[in-house]
Amino acid sequence: MIIIGAGAAGLCAAILLGRKGVKVTLLEQNDRIGKKILVSGNGKCNITNRHITDARFHSQNKNFVQKVLKGYDFTSVEAFFHSIGLVLTEGKEGKMFPFSMQASSVVALLRYAAEEADVDIVCQCQVTHIVHENSNFHLQTSLGDFSDSHLLIASGSLAAPKLGGSNAGYLFAQKLGHSLIPRHPALVQLCSEEKWTKSCAGVKLPALATLYANKEPVIQKEGDILFTNYGISGLAILDISREASLRLAQFDYCELSLDLMPSFSKEQLSNLLLSNVNKQSEKPVSLWLQGFIHQKLIPQILNTSKCRAVTEKMLNRKEIGKLVYALKNLKLGISETRGFEHAEVATGGINTTEIDPVSMASKQIPNLYFAGEVVDVDGDRGGFNFHFAWISAMRVAEAVVSNEKTAK
Ligand SMILES: Cc1cc2nc3c(=O)[nH]c(=O)nc-3n(C[C@H](O)[C@H](O)[C@H](O)COP(=O)(O)OP(=O)(O)OC[C@H]3O[C@@H](n4cnc5c(N)ncnc54)[C@H](O)[C@@H]3O)c2cc1C
């Protein structure tokens, strides 16, 4: 079998197939294997998640996701890593990491396991063209031609081109007769044309972010937000970026409403602010606000609140109400995402109605398989994207091995 892409899915499939005696050639365009794995999870590699449910995955074909996941939960991935000598440890929210907390150990052990399974790894080998003829796949590459009766396309998505992200797999599949679901950047930062975020760049705080598109609320997430020169980032923003990306493809513009003090209800916040007002004080309101919120955010809060009080003693229930509204509904227009360049994953991909969920085989071309992010499945932040890559690869390996046995 030829496998295109020595990322998570390609490596996992190659190891499992090689161990069963299948002769595997693994073609990788980068100068080394597993580049995305190496940088993943801030260098720690969030391998999978203890709490795998189909609700954490996205596809136009939810039924397909359910079927692929069936029987392949966290324990399947744990067992695979155990078999290559990698022990996992649990972080927050069920996130699983290598015990070493080093993504480099994941790649090192995958490489060793692949070599031990006699996988032929060919790096700096970019596949440029595929022809399916006489039941064989003929591949043109930057290192010459390769042919085999079985092909696995595990070339990932367009996300993070500097790490090998490419649209090659989509195009190969399309040329071989498959259709594609539109691709959009996901798990990505959001850009704004509003200038004020520049002066707040570097300010990070826990907040509740609500995305609006066409004036309708779309999704809400609580977590850290980070103001930046281009707009906004942070975990809560990454978590809503998929929906923002899809909506921005439909509408010119989306809006975020940010609750900067989500742990207080409106009433609690009003009471807190009111209880801190000294009716005799000449303190400027901008300074008084530093008792509650980061200094850099204050000009924007005062601007949007239209608070008329200039000094603390001018603050009354009405003016406090305006400040509370601004603190809990700070608006930020979103013009675009930061694109595939900065995205962790891509939505869309090869249409899964044309793929068998048990074997990950093409329903159209015999002995053609797909695994990982190249297909129309993406997951939430938290190890779900790698989970899909590992388990879709496991399905390919099991199907190919059992087909071989049947043929014999
Ligand atoms: C910065 C970052 C951090 C991430 N962190 C996490 C995380 O902690 N947890 C998580 O679950 N997910 C994470 N992800 C997402 C995760 O990396 C991907 O979902 C996963 O790598 C997909 O696996 P894959 O095997 O399908 O594709 P990839 O791992 O992208 O592998 C595809 C391989 O195919 C190669 N290739 C492409 N085209 C060709 C061609 N024409 N010829 C030869 N080779 C080719 C590429 O170079 C690449 O090495 C992160 C992504 C990024 C960018």
The ligand as an SDF file (V2000), in Angstrom:
LIG
                    3D

 53 58  0  0  0  0  0  0  0  0999 V2000
   -0.6610   24.3760   15.5530 C   0  0  0  0  0  0  0  0  0  0  0  0
   -1.5760   23.1790   15.6160 C   0  0  0  0  0  0  0  0  0  0  0  0
   -1.8390   22.5810   16.8410 C   0  0  0  0  0  0  0  0  0  0  0  0
   -2.7040   21.4790   16.9170 C   0  0  0  0  0  0  0  0  0  0  0  0
   -2.9140   20.8840   18.1310 N   0  0  0  0  0  0  0  0  0  0  0  0
   -3.7520   19.8240   18.2010 C   0  0  0  0  0  0  0  0  0  0  0  0
   -3.9370   19.1270   19.4290 C   0  0  0  0  0  0  0  0  0  0  0  0
   -3.2700   19.4010   20.4400 O   0  0  0  0  0  0  0  0  0  0  0  0
   -4.8440   18.1040   19.4570 N   0  0  0  0  0  0  0  0  0  0  0  0
   -5.5510   17.7230   18.3320 C   0  0  0  0  0  0  0  0  0  0  0  0
   -6.3710   16.8110   18.4190 O   0  0  0  0  0  0  0  0  0  0  0  0
   -5.3470   18.3350   17.1510 N   0  0  0  0  0  0  0  0  0  0  0  0
   -4.4650   19.3550   17.0520 C   0  0  0  0  0  0  0  0  0  0  0  0
   -4.2500   19.9480   15.8470 N   0  0  0  0  0  0  0  0  0  0  0  0
   -4.9400   19.4000   14.6430 C   0  0  0  0  0  0  0  0  0  0  0  0
   -4.1800   18.1330   14.1970 C   0  0  0  0  0  0  0  0  0  0  0  0
   -2.8170   18.4520   14.0480 O   0  0  0  0  0  0  0  0  0  0  0  0
   -4.7330   17.6210   12.8690 C   0  0  0  0  0  0  0  0  0  0  0  0
   -6.1220   17.4540   12.9540 O   0  0  0  0  0  0  0  0  0  0  0  0
   -4.0840   16.2840   12.5230 C   0  0  0  0  0  0  0  0  0  0  0  0
   -2.7000   16.4660   12.3730 O   0  0  0  0  0  0  0  0  0  0  0  0
   -4.6690   15.7000   11.2510 C   0  0  0  0  0  0  0  0  0  0  0  0
   -3.9530   14.5300   10.9510 O   0  0  0  0  0  0  0  0  0  0  0  0
   -3.7820   14.0570    9.4470 P   0  0  0  0  0  0  0  0  0  0  0  0
   -2.8940   12.8580    9.4810 O   0  0  0  0  0  0  0  0  0  0  0  0
   -5.0800   13.9580    8.7900 O   0  0  0  0  0  0  0  0  0  0  0  0
   -3.0300   15.2610    8.7250 O   0  0  0  0  0  0  0  0  0  0  0  0
   -1.5800   15.8430    9.0090 P   0  0  0  0  0  0  0  0  0  0  0  0
   -1.1270   15.5290   10.3700 O   0  0  0  0  0  0  0  0  0  0  0  0
   -1.6400   17.2670    8.5580 O   0  0  0  0  0  0  0  0  0  0  0  0
   -0.6550   15.0210    7.9970 O   0  0  0  0  0  0  0  0  0  0  0  0
   -0.7830   15.1320    6.6110 C   0  0  0  0  0  0  0  0  0  0  0  0
    0.5980   14.9860    6.0130 C   0  0  0  0  0  0  0  0  0  0  0  0
    0.4720   14.8740    4.5910 O   0  0  0  0  0  0  0  0  0  0  0  0
    1.5400   15.5630    3.9960 C   0  0  0  0  0  0  0  0  0  0  0  0
    1.1530   15.9020    2.6160 N   0  0  0  0  0  0  0  0  0  0  0  0
    0.1820   16.7460    2.2060 C   0  0  0  0  0  0  0  0  0  0  0  0
    0.1430   16.7740    0.8790 N   0  0  0  0  0  0  0  0  0  0  0  0
    1.1020   15.9450    0.4070 C   0  0  0  0  0  0  0  0  0  0  0  0
    1.5600   15.5810   -0.8960 C   0  0  0  0  0  0  0  0  0  0  0  0
    1.0020   16.0750   -2.0050 N   0  0  0  0  0  0  0  0  0  0  0  0
    2.5830   14.6880   -0.9830 N   0  0  0  0  0  0  0  0  0  0  0  0
    3.1650   14.1580    0.1380 C   0  0  0  0  0  0  0  0  0  0  0  0
    2.7780   14.4920    1.3800 N   0  0  0  0  0  0  0  0  0  0  0  0
    1.7540   15.3610    1.5290 C   0  0  0  0  0  0  0  0  0  0  0  0
    1.7110   16.7830    4.8820 C   0  0  0  0  0  0  0  0  0  0  0  0
    2.9850   17.3520    4.7530 O   0  0  0  0  0  0  0  0  0  0  0  0
    1.4680   16.2030    6.2630 C   0  0  0  0  0  0  0  0  0  0  0  0
    2.6610   15.7910    6.8990 O   0  0  0  0  0  0  0  0  0  0  0  0
   -3.3450   21.0090   15.7370 C   0  0  0  0  0  0  0  0  0  0  0  0
   -3.0610   21.6010   14.5070 C   0  0  0  0  0  0  0  0  0  0  0  0
   -2.1790   22.6710   14.4340 C   0  0  0  0  0  0  0  0  0  0  0  0
   -1.8720   23.2830   13.0910 C   0  0  0  0  0  0  0  0  0  0  0  0
  1  2  1  0
  2  3  1  0
  2 52  2  0
  3  4  2  0
  4  5  1  0
  4 50  1  0
  5  6  2  0
  6  7  1  0
  6 13  1  0
  7  8  2  0
  7  9  1  0
  9 10  1  0
 10 11  2  0
 10 12  1  0
 12 13  2  0
 13 14  1  0
 14 15  1  0
 14 50  1  0
 15 16  1  0
 16 17  1  0
 16 18  1  0
 18 19  1  0
 18 20  1  0
 20 21  1  0
 20 22  1  0
 22 23  1  0
 23 24  1  0
 24 25  2  0
 24 26  1  0
 24 27  1  0
 27 28  1  0
 28 29  2  0
 28 30  1  0
 28 31  1  0
 31 32  1  0
 32 33  1  0
 33 34  1  0
 33 48  1  0
 34 35  1  0
 35 36  1  0
 35 46  1  0
 36 37  1  0
 36 45  1  0
 37 38  2  0
 38 39  1  0
 39 40  1  0
 39 45  2  0
 40 41  1  0
 40 42  2  0
 42 43  1  0
 43 44  2  0
 44 45  1  0
 46 47  1  0
 46 48  1  0
 48 49  1  0
 50 51  2  0
 51 52  1  0
 52 53  1  0
M  END
$$$$
